Each structure stands twice: as C-alpha cells, then as structure tokens.
Amino acid sequence: MSTDHDWIRWGEQDPYFAVITQPRFRAGALTEDARREFFDSGHGHVEHVLARCRRVAGEGYVPARALDFGCGVGRVTLPLAQRAATVVGIDVSPAMLAEARRNAEARGLANVEWILSDDALSKVQGGFDLVHSCITFQHIDVPRGRVLFARLLELLAPGGVGAVHITYAKRQHAQSHGQPPAQPTPPGETSAATPKGHGKAPAGGQPSEPQGDPGMQMNAYHLGEIAWLMQQSGIRAFDAEFTDHGGELGVFLYFRPG
C-alpha cells in the first residue's frame, strides 16, 4: 500500500505538524516562536548526528556532500547545509519541497538541491559523504521501504557514513515484544500498519487531532532484514542508538562501507 498520496496531502495542508506532531506546529497555530523552535530542533539533531558519525568515521569527519532523505520542510536539511559544501534534500511531497525551498532562501542558503522522490531515487546521483534519514521510513510501507533503504546504501561514497532511523516495534505491545498481535485479514481486504492519530480519541480523552487529516502510517521494520541489506552491501560494522517517539520504538543506525 503506497503512502505517498497521504504524505502529499500533509505537505499541502499541514507540513510542519506532519514532521513533528505537536499542536503548536499546526498550520493554524504556528507562531514565529514555534517555527524557531522547530528549526532549532533540527540544529540540535544535526550536531548529535555528526557527533555519532565521528564514532564510526573518526574525529576529522566532515561531510562535503550530504543527502537528506525525507527532507520535509528542511528541518534537518538546512542545518546540514550550514555544515556541508552541498546538500540534496529529497521528498515525495511537492508542497514540502516548495516550503523547504522558501525556508532555504529566507536563510540565504544556496547550496541545497531539492529533488522530488520516486521509489528508485532515479533523480539522485551519488555518492554522498553523508546519507541521512530521520523519522521517514516509519511512514513508508515496508516492502517499498526495504527497496529505498537498499538504494540509499548504494548512494554512499567510499568513506561516507549512513545515518538512518528505522522503527521496529511499538511500546504498547509489550506482551508480544513490541509486535502487533497477529490478526486474520478478512477476505478481500489488505492488512495495514497502525495509523497515527487522525482524529481518533485516546482512551478517556478528547480527539488529539482534528477530523479530516490524511492518514499517517507508522510501520515497523524487521531489523534482521535491514541488517541483511547492510551486510550484503559491504557494511561490516555499525553503531546504533535506540529511539522512542511516543511509543514508536526505533534505532538510529550509523555505518560506513568497508
């Protein structure tokens, strides 16, 4: 099941909230202070990611050419552009890319190329000293995500570092080690990942999101499959840290070829 249509709609109607699902980032509530907080979080993220990259690439590591897969409105891409010579931001939403381009122009950043994504990343030319993706794969259905992850591995330059976030479990399913209990799929229907919010009220509470939002799948990947793809591409070791975004459990993987 493709999630592109929903993400394109998010880009058109609520692009900042789609990236960080906090009410203050809603289109109708976004103040200059909230916008500043949004991009400050990107700066902090980039500093942390580069520090972790140096653990696998050495203290002198500075990416000259970086790729941000699932760039959205540029929360991470723009801070990267202040540290790398050139950056490519890629997203499936034209509206997200348009907003990211406006944000770059407002900051005087001319070293970013914005590219519309497809499943083959056919418009992206490697290699890159940094291939980065954060809170993106969770919104991509797993079969397509595996193909895209393998493609990102191909785009790493020799000596480059991959920094990719992958979700693998849900905290609410503690009895089944984070995996949703298996449920039979009615004839003629297709099973889908658990959506995130979208107007449904939490237990004992009011709806956390207004009606009419697009869907937002939260997909869990099999880490064994991800590790297999990495090893097949020539990755011999990796560093990792656990993440927890509202009960969506994941790992941030840091690795380099060879």
N, C-alpha and C positions, 0 to 999 in steps of 0.2 A: 504494500500500500504506500503510495507516494505521499509525502508530507509537504511537498513543495507548494501546493495551492494554498494551504493554510498559512505557511510562512510568508508567502507573497501578500496575503491579506493582512497579516500582522504588520508588515512593513508599511502598508498603505494607511492603516488606521491607528496603530499604537506601537511605534517602533522601539521606543526606549523601554517601555514596560515589557515588551516581548523579550528583551535582553535580560533585564533584572526585574522580576515580577514582584515589585513593591509598589503600593498605591501611589507614593509620591512621584513615581516615574510615569504615571498615566498621562496621556496626551492632554487631558483637560486640567491636570493638576501640576504639570511640570513648571516649576519656577526656575529662575536663574540659579538659585542656591542648589536646588535639586539637580539641575543639569551639571553644575560644577562638581557636586558630589559624585555623580555618575562617572564623569571623566577622571576625577581623582582616583576612583577605584581602579580604573584602567592603568593609571600610572603605578599604583602600588602593585598591581598584578604583574606588570612587566618587570619591575625591579625584582620581585620574587622569582619569576620565571628565569630571568637571566642569571640570578644567583644560583639557582638549581642547575641550570645548563652548565655553569662553570664546574660543577661537581663531576660532570662526565667529559667535559672538553678542556678543562684546565683554566687557571685563573686569568689567562690572557684572552679568553674567548670574547669576541665582539662580533656580532653578525653584520656582514656587509649587505647582504640581500636576504630579506625575510618575507615569508608568506603567512598571512593570517586567514585561515580557512573558516568561513562562517563569521565574517568581519562585522556584520550588522551595521550599526551607525558609526563604527570606528572607535569604540571604547578602548580597545587594545591596539588597534592598528595605528592610531595617531601617536600614542606614546612610543610605539616601536619606530615610527618614522622620525622621532627625535633622537633616536639612538643608532639607527642603521642608515646606510647610504641610500638604499632604495627598499621599498616595501610594496608588496602586492596584497590587496585586500580582495577577497572573493566571497560572494554571497549569491544566493538564488533569488533574492528579492530586489527588483529594480528600484523600488522606493527606498529600501535600506541603503543601497549604494548611492542613490541621489542625495540622501541626507548625510551620509558619510562624506561625500564629496564636498558638500556645503560646509561641514564641520572642518574639513581639512583646509579649505580656502579661507575660512574665518581665522585660522591659526597660522596662515602663511606657509603651509606645508605643501610643497610642490613635488615631493619625491615619492608620491604614492600613486600606484596604478590600481584602478578599480575595475574588477572583472566580474561579469555575470557567470555564475557557475553552471555546470552541467555534470552529469554522472561520470564523464570521462575526464573532467577538468581539461577539456581539449584546448582551451584558450590560454592555459598556463604553461609557460616554458620554464623548465628547471635549468640548473639546480639552485637550491637555496641553502644558505648557511643556517637558517632557522626556519623550520616548518612548525607552525603553531596553530592549535585549535583548542578553544575553551568553551564549555557548555554548548556544544553544537551537535556532536554525534548523538547525544541523547534524543534529539528531535528528529533524527533520521531513522527510518525503518531499517532494521538490522541487515537484511541482505544487501541493500544499497550501501549501507554504511561500511560494510566489510570491503566492498569494491573501492569505495572512496578512500578508506584508510590505506589500502594497498597502493593506490595511486599516489597518495601523499608520501609514502615510503620511497617511491620511485623518484620523487622530486627533490630528495635530499642530495645535496652536493657532497663529494668526499670531504670528510671532516666536519660536515654540518651536523646540527642537532635537531632532533624532533622533540617537541613538547606538546603532547596531545592528551586531552582529557577524555576519558571513557567512563560511562556509567555501567555498573554491573549488577546492582541489586537495589532492593527497596527496604528501608528500615522497618516498615510496617509488617513485613512478612518474616518476622523473627523465627517463627516455628518451622519455616521451610528454608532457613538460611538465606533469607533475602529474596527468594524467588517466588513469584506469584504461584499459588496452588494451581495445579493443572485443572482446567475446566473443559468439559466437552463443548465443541463448537456445533451449534445447530446446523442441520443440513442447509446448504446454500448460502451460509454466512462465512465470513473470514474473521479469524481472531485478530484483535488489535491490542496494542500496548495501552497501558493505563493513561488516560488523558490527565493533564494537569489543570485542575480547577474548572474554569469555564462555566461560571455561574452556578455551580452546584454548592449547596451549603454544607460546611463542615458539621460534624455531629454536634448538636446543641447550639449552633451558631447561625449567623446570617450569611448569605452568599458572599464569598470573598471576592468575586469578580462579576461584573455586570453581564446580563444576558447579551447574546449576540457576538461574543468573542469567537474568533476562529478556534479550531482545535489546536492542541499543543501536546503531541505525543511525548511520553517520557519512556524511552526504550532502554532496556538493559541488555548489554552485550555479554557474550561468553568470553571470559578473559583467556581461556585456553585457545580459542580461535584467533584472538588478537596476538597472543604470544607466538602462535604458529606462523602468522603472516610476518611478524617481525623477524623471526629466526630464518624463515625462507628467503627474506630479502637481504640477509647478511648481517643482521644485528646480532652481536654476540653477548651483550650485557645491557642492562637498563637500570635506571634509578626510578623510584616511584614514591608517591605520597598519596594517602587516602584523602578523599573529599566527601563532604556531606552537605548537599544543598537541599535543605528542607526535607530530609529523609530519603532523597535520591542519592545512593551511595556510589562513589566512583573512585577512580585512581587517575592521577596525573602522571603520565609516563614520560620519562626523559631518556633519550637514546641517541646513538650515533652509529653510522655504518662502520663495519670493520672491527 
